[in-house]
Amino acid sequence: MTTYSYTYVVFIYSMPGYSVPIKERMMYSSCKNAVVDVIERTLHIPLEKKVEVSSGSELTEEYLQVHLSILITILNHYPTQGE
């Protein structure tokens, strides 16, 4: 069995919960889109996964394993070019 090694970028975005007024949540959301656009289009860094959390306490090892397991499964089935 061949094992492949990957480097991939995951964008983790923390959005304030409903305790923040809607106007501020909308501002956060529009800023997120601008940042993602710069990363992907200007810097040419593909974001394989975008994860959104409402608080830092959500960002646990288990949370990441669940949300990234599908990405890891896909990447293991499609080796990178030249390997």
C-alpha positions in Angstrom: 0.0 0.0 0.0 1.4 3.4 -1.0 1.2 6.2 1.5 1.0 9.8 0.3 2.0 12.9 2.1 0.0 16.1 1.6 0.2 19.7 2.6 -3.1 21.5 2.5 -4.5 24.7 3.9 -7.6 24.9 6.1 -9.2 28.2 6.7 -10.7 28.4 10.2 -13.1 31.4 10.7 -14.5 32.3 14.1 -17.8 34.2 13.8 -19.3 35.8 16.9 -22.5 34.1 18.1 -25.9 35.6 18.3 -24.9 37.8 21.3 -23.4 40.2 18.7 -25.7 42.5 16.8 -26.7 41.4 13.2 -24.9 44.4 11.7 -21.6 43.3 13.2 -22.1 39.7 12.1 -22.7 40.9 8.6 -19.5 42.9 8.7 -17.5 39.8 9.9 -19.1 37.8 7.1 -18.2 40.2 4.4 -14.6 40.6 5.7 -14.3 36.8 5.7 -15.1 36.6 2.0 -12.6 39.3 1.2 -9.8 37.5 3.1 -10.6 34.2 1.4 -10.5 35.9 -2.0 -7.1 37.4 -1.3 -5.7 34.1 -0.1 -7.1 32.1 -3.1 -6.9 34.5 -6.0 -4.1 37.0 -5.1 -1.8 34.7 -3.1 -2.7 31.6 -5.2 -3.1 29.4 -2.1 -5.9 26.9 -2.5 -8.1 26.5 0.6 -9.1 22.8 0.6 -11.5 23.3 3.5 -13.2 26.3 5.2 -14.4 25.7 8.8 -16.5 28.2 10.7 -16.9 28.2 14.5 -18.8 30.6 16.7 -16.3 30.4 19.6 -12.8 29.1 20.3 -14.2 26.5 22.7 -15.7 24.7 19.7 -12.3 24.2 18.1 -11.3 21.0 19.7 -9.3 18.1 18.4 -12.5 16.0 18.0 -14.2 18.8 16.1 -11.3 19.1 13.7 -11.1 15.3 13.3 -14.8 15.1 12.3 -14.7 18.1 9.9 -11.4 17.2 8.3 -11.9 13.4 8.1 -13.8 13.7 4.8 -11.0 15.9 3.3 -8.3 13.5 4.5 -10.3 10.5 3.0 -10.6 12.3 -0.4 -6.9 13.3 -0.5 -5.8 9.8 0.3 -7.7 8.5 -2.8 -6.3 11.1 -5.1 -2.5 11.3 -5.0 -0.7 14.5 -6.0 0.9 14.8 -9.4 4.4 13.4 -9.8 4.0 10.8 -7.0 
